Structures are given as C-alpha cells and as structure tokens.
Amino acid sequence: MDNKLTFDQKVDIIIKKFEEYNKINKDIKRYGDIFNTFVFTYEIKKPEIFFELKSTDYDENNFSMTSLAAEQWIEINVENDNEVNWLIKTINKFIEKAQATMKKAREFSKPHVGILVYDEFTDSYYLNPTTGPILLKSKEIAKEISSTRIDIFNIFINLRSAVIEEDRRVELFGLSLSEVIDRIKACLKSIKASATKIMKIEGIPRYVATIEQEGERIFYNTYATVDFGLEAANKNKVNEIDLEADLNNFEELEVIYVQIRKDEEVSKNMVDLARSLVSRNDPKLYIQNSTTGLWSLSKEGKETIKDLNIIDFINNDISEIEFSID
C-alpha cells in the first residue's frame, strides 16, 4: 500500500507555510516601515502550484502588493518530491529570517531605545519624531536594519538547480563514445575551476571531483564541502558519490555524465552566488585578507551564511518534509 502524501496533502502543507510567513510579515508592518516585508501569493493548477514573493505595503485592512522588478512566478510540480522539498526548505529559511526581523522590531520598539513610539489606537508603532531619525543613522543600528534587507529570494531560486535535475541525457544524443568521454573531461575541468575560485570564499559550498582510470574502466568520485582557509584540507564531505563505468559502455558513461553535469551546474551557481555576496556593501558580508587573498565573513556575513545554511540545499540526506503518512 502506497503511504505517500497525496497532492492535496502536500499542497496543504505548502499553503500553511505560506500563511505562516505572511502572518509574521503582517505583524512586522505594525512596527512601521523600517524593515522590508514581503508576502507570498500563489495559484494552484494541478499538478503544479505557482507562487511569487512580493514586496508588501500593509494597512490595517489588508495587504496591498507593490511589484518588484525581479519578481517572477515560480512553478513547482507538487508530484515531484524533490521540488516540494526544495520549496519547504526555502520557506522555512524565509520564516527563520522573518522571525529574526520580528525580534529586531520588538527590540527597537522598547521605550528606552527611543526609535519607535506606540499608538494604542491603531495598535501599531511609528517613528519617534525626536530621536528616531538620528538613531536610525547610527552605524550599529543601520547595520542591523540592512542585514534584514538582504534579498535571499534570488539566492534560493539559484539553489533550486541543486535539487531539481534536468534530463542531461538528451545532450548526448548522437554522440560517439569518445565524444561523451571528452564531455565528461570538460565537465571535470569546469568543476575544478569553480572549486579553485570558491575555496577562497568562506561559507560557500564547492564540489571536489576526481576521475581515475584503471584499464578500460573509469571511477568518478564527487562530494561537496564548505571547508575554507586552513581547514580546506579537512574536506568534511556532504553528498559523496562513487560511480564507475566501462569506457566502451555508453549507458554506464551516461550515468557518470548526468551526475557530473549536475555537479558542474551547481558549482557554477555557487560561483555566481559567491560573486553576488562578496560584492554586497550594505551590509558588507566579506572582508578580504590582503596577504592571503582569502575572503572571510564579516560579523553580518557570518549571521547571514549561518541563516542560509546553503549546504543543506545540496545535501540529499536532509529533508524538510516527510513524504509518507501512517
């Protein structure tokens, strides 16, 4: 008997997560316009659910939504557990970040802080006209606020490829054995090039991949790690995979190709993510060591990377939702 969750059961879980996130953001808006807030909207068209994340402008009656240039509808096939797991992981991260913002908002609302003033008639807060603007310009408070405004939505969209695989087999259609082998070698070279860049940047996962040949057989080993700097040699491994293939067997080579192409694409995404995070100035997430050239996380960066926990998204052993029922 199949105990997997039905379409409706999985959709119900997703919608409850959306609603939990939206409620937190609605509460945050009670503390004025200091913090950015967002809302999930969605539409169900079986077997898909479409959703987007929008900036919010909340009044006491309802949410009104302001479009963002980067907004786009994301399509999730609810029948694909990998896609649903990615979405649940993503929303859980958003919820954690919203809860952290809510905590800061409550701290700012305390009377002795001097930033916000409570209005009992609207059950909301407004900026203290005397001390609020001055305090918001202070370096420490400005950093705290900017840390809540990091756009993590696009980050998680990029991470989607780590768990939602394309059918790479079509790329091999019509190729000879030698051409397939050449493509595998090219992918390996690309992964190594990405790893060389990423290993200089703290907190970003990189793939370590090797191919060894014994006679007519090749052996592919791959794993992800976030070890950095002096710890780079430790190689704490996530998602280690070992594959082997006969050089004269197309089907076996195809299996290695599909895996190495996935590793290559995720590696490229990690390079793009690293560039994006290193270039941020508000808040500044990384500080470069002028001697070693390594990019170490700033205080704000450590908090951000800890919150994101990117390695989770390429760890096939971690699941946010149990896809079975009693």
C-alpha positions in Angstrom: 0.0 0.0 0.0 1.3 3.4 -1.0 1.6 5.7 2.0 3.0 8.8 0.1 1.3 12.1 0.7 -1.4 13.0 -1.8 -1.4 16.1 -3.9 -3.9 17.8 -1.7 -2.0 16.9 1.5 1.3 18.4 0.1 -0.4 21.5 -1.1 -2.0 21.9 2.3 1.5 21.8 3.9 2.8 24.3 1.4 -0.1 26.8 1.9 0.2 26.6 5.7 3.9 27.6 5.3 3.0 30.5 3.0 0.4 31.7 5.6 2.8 31.4 8.5 5.4 33.5 6.6 2.8 36.1 5.6 1.4 36.4 9.1 4.9 37.2 10.5 5.4 39.9 7.9 2.0 41.3 8.6 3.0 41.6 12.2 6.3 43.2 11.3 4.5 46.0 9.5 3.0 47.1 12.9 6.4 48.4 13.6 6.4 51.0 10.8 8.4 51.0 7.5 11.8 50.5 9.0 12.0 46.9 7.8 11.3 45.4 4.4 8.4 43.0 4.4 7.1 40.5 1.8 4.1 38.3 1.1 3.8 35.0 -0.8 0.9 34.8 -3.3 0.1 31.5 -5.1 -2.2 29.8 -7.5 -2.9 26.1 -7.8 -3.2 24.3 -11.2 -2.9 20.6 -10.6 -0.2 19.1 -10.7 1.6 22.5 -10.2 1.5 25.3 -7.7 2.6 28.7 -8.9 3.9 31.2 -6.4 5.8 34.5 -6.2 7.2 36.7 -3.4 6.2 40.3 -3.4 7.1 43.4 -1.5 4.2 44.4 0.8 2.6 47.7 1.7 0.2 46.8 4.5 -2.6 48.8 6.0 -5.0 47.8 8.8 -7.4 46.1 6.4 -5.3 44.1 4.0 -2.1 43.6 2.1 -1.6 45.7 -1.0 1.3 44.5 -3.1 3.9 46.5 -4.9 5.6 44.8 -7.8 9.3 44.3 -7.8 11.3 44.3 -11.0 12.8 40.9 -10.0 9.5 39.2 -9.2 8.5 36.2 -11.2 6.1 33.3 -10.8 7.9 30.1 -9.8 6.3 26.8 -10.9 6.5 23.7 -8.6 5.4 20.3 -9.7 3.8 19.1 -6.5 4.1 15.4 -7.6 7.9 15.8 -7.6 9.0 15.4 -4.0 12.4 17.0 -4.7 10.7 20.2 -5.9 8.4 20.2 -2.9 11.3 19.6 -0.5 13.2 22.5 -2.1 10.2 24.8 -1.6 9.6 23.7 2.0 13.3 24.2 2.8 13.2 27.7 1.2 10.0 28.8 3.0 11.4 27.6 6.3 14.5 29.7 5.8 12.3 32.7 5.0 10.3 32.1 8.1 13.5 32.0 10.2 14.7 35.3 8.7 11.3 36.9 9.2 11.3 35.8 12.8 14.8 37.3 13.3 13.5 40.6 11.8 10.5 40.5 14.1 12.8 40.1 17.1 14.7 43.2 16.0 11.5 45.1 15.5 10.4 44.3 19.1 13.8 45.4 20.4 13.5 48.7 18.5 10.0 49.3 19.9 11.1 49.3 23.6 10.6 52.8 25.0 14.1 53.2 26.3 15.6 52.6 22.8 13.9 55.8 21.5 13.3 54.7 17.9 9.6 53.8 17.9 6.5 55.1 19.7 3.4 53.0 20.4 0.0 54.2 19.2 -2.7 52.4 21.3 -5.5 53.5 18.9 -4.0 51.7 15.9 -2.1 49.1 17.9 1.0 49.9 15.9 4.2 51.9 16.1 5.5 55.0 14.4 9.0 56.6 14.2 9.8 58.7 17.2 9.9 62.2 15.6 12.5 63.5 18.0 15.1 60.7 18.4 14.1 58.1 15.8 15.7 59.6 12.6 19.0 60.3 14.5 19.2 56.8 16.0 18.5 55.1 12.6 21.6 56.8 11.2 23.9 55.3 13.8 26.3 52.8 12.4 25.3 49.8 14.5 21.5 50.3 14.1 22.0 50.9 10.3 23.9 47.6 10.1 21.2 45.7 12.0 18.5 47.1 9.6 20.5 46.4 6.4 21.1 42.8 7.5 17.3 42.3 7.4 17.1 43.6 3.8 19.4 41.0 2.1 17.5 39.6 -0.9 17.5 35.9 -0.2 14.8 35.1 -2.6 17.0 35.2 -5.7 19.6 33.2 -3.8 17.2 30.3 -3.2 16.0 30.4 -6.8 19.6 29.8 -7.9 19.9 27.0 -5.4 16.9 25.3 -6.9 19.0 23.6 -9.5 20.8 21.7 -6.7 17.8 19.6 -6.1 15.7 19.8 -9.3 17.6 18.0 -12.0 17.2 18.4 -15.8 17.4 15.5 -18.1 21.0 15.8 -19.2 20.9 12.6 -21.3 19.5 14.5 -24.3 22.8 16.3 -24.5 24.4 13.0 -25.5 22.1 12.2 -28.4 24.0 11.2 -31.5 27.5 11.4 -29.8 30.1 8.8 -30.1 31.8 7.1 -27.0 34.9 9.3 -27.4 32.8 12.5 -27.6 30.9 11.5 -24.4 34.3 10.9 -22.7 35.5 14.3 -23.9 32.4 16.0 -22.4 32.9 14.3 -19.1 36.5 15.5 -19.0 35.4 19.1 -19.9 32.9 19.0 -17.0 35.6 17.8 -14.6 37.8 20.7 -15.7 35.0 23.2 -15.2 34.2 21.8 -11.7 37.8 22.1 -10.7 38.0 25.7 -12.0 34.9 26.6 -9.9 36.3 24.9 -6.8 39.5 26.9 -7.1 37.5 30.1 -7.0 35.1 29.1 -4.3 37.7 27.7 -1.9 38.9 31.3 -1.4 35.5 32.4 -0.1 34.2 31.4 3.3 30.9 29.7 3.7 30.2 28.8 0.0 30.0 25.1 -0.8 32.2 23.7 -3.5 32.3 20.3 -5.2 35.5 18.3 -5.2 35.5 15.8 -8.1 38.1 13.3 -9.4 38.2 10.7 -12.2 40.6 7.8 -12.1 41.2 5.3 -14.8 42.2 1.6 -14.5 42.4 -0.2 -17.8 39.1 0.2 -19.6 37.2 1.5 -16.5 36.9 5.0 -15.0 35.9 5.9 -11.5 34.2 9.1 -10.6 34.2 10.4 -7.0 32.4 13.6 -6.0 31.4 15.4 -2.8 30.5 18.9 -1.5 32.3 20.7 1.3 32.4 24.1 2.9 35.9 23.8 4.4 37.8 27.1 4.0 41.2 28.5 4.6 43.3 26.5 7.0 40.5 24.0 7.2 40.3 23.5 3.4 42.3 20.3 3.6 39.8 18.7 6.2 37.3 18.0 3.5 34.2 17.4 5.6 32.1 15.7 2.9 28.4 16.0 2.0 26.7 14.0 -0.7 29.7 11.8 -1.6 29.1 9.7 -4.6 31.2 7.0 -6.3 30.4 5.9 -9.8 32.2 3.7 -12.3 31.9 3.0 -16.0 33.3 0.9 -18.8 34.8 3.2 -21.4 33.1 1.1 -24.1 29.6 1.1 -22.4 27.5 4.1 -23.4 24.8 3.5 -20.7 27.4 3.4 -17.9 29.2 6.5 -19.2 25.8 8.2 -19.5 25.2 7.7 -15.7 28.5 9.5 -14.9 27.8 12.2 -17.4 24.4 13.0 -15.8 26.0 13.3 -12.4 29.0 15.3 -13.4 26.8 17.8 -15.3 24.7 18.3 -12.2 27.8 18.9 -10.2 29.1 21.3 -12.8 25.9 23.4 -12.9 25.6 23.6 -9.1 29.3 24.6 -9.0 28.7 27.4 -11.5 25.7 28.6 -9.4 27.9 28.6 -6.3 30.5 30.8 -8.1 27.7 33.2 -9.1 26.4 33.2 -5.6 29.8 33.9 -4.2 30.4 36.8 -6.5 27.0 38.3 -5.6 27.6 38.0 -1.8 31.2 39.3 -2.0 30.1 42.4 -3.9 27.5 43.4 -1.3 28.2 46.6 0.6 25.0 47.1 2.6 25.8 45.2 4.7 29.3 44.2 3.8 29.4 40.4 4.1 33.0 39.7 3.3 36.4 41.2 4.2 39.4 40.2 2.0 42.8 39.4 3.6 45.3 41.5 1.7 48.1 38.9 2.4 46.3 35.6 1.6 43.7 36.9 -0.8 41.0 34.9 1.1 37.6 36.3 1.6 36.5 35.9 5.2 32.9 36.6 6.5 32.3 39.7 8.4 30.1 39.6 11.6 27.0 40.3 9.4 28.2 37.8 6.9 28.6 35.0 9.4 25.0 35.6 10.6 23.7 35.6 7.0 25.5 32.5 5.9 24.5 30.7 9.1 20.9 31.6 8.4 21.1 30.5 4.8 22.9 27.2 5.6 23.5 26.7 1.9 25.0 23.3 2.3 21.5 22.0 3.2 20.3 22.6 -0.3 22.9 20.3 -1.9 22.6 17.7 0.9 20.3 14.9 -0.4 20.2 13.3 3.1 18.4 16.3 4.6 14.6 16.5 4.1 12.3 19.2 5.5 9.1 17.2 4.9 8.3 13.5 5.5 6.7 12.3 2.3 4.6 9.5 3.9 1.7 9.1 6.3 0.8 6.5 8.8 
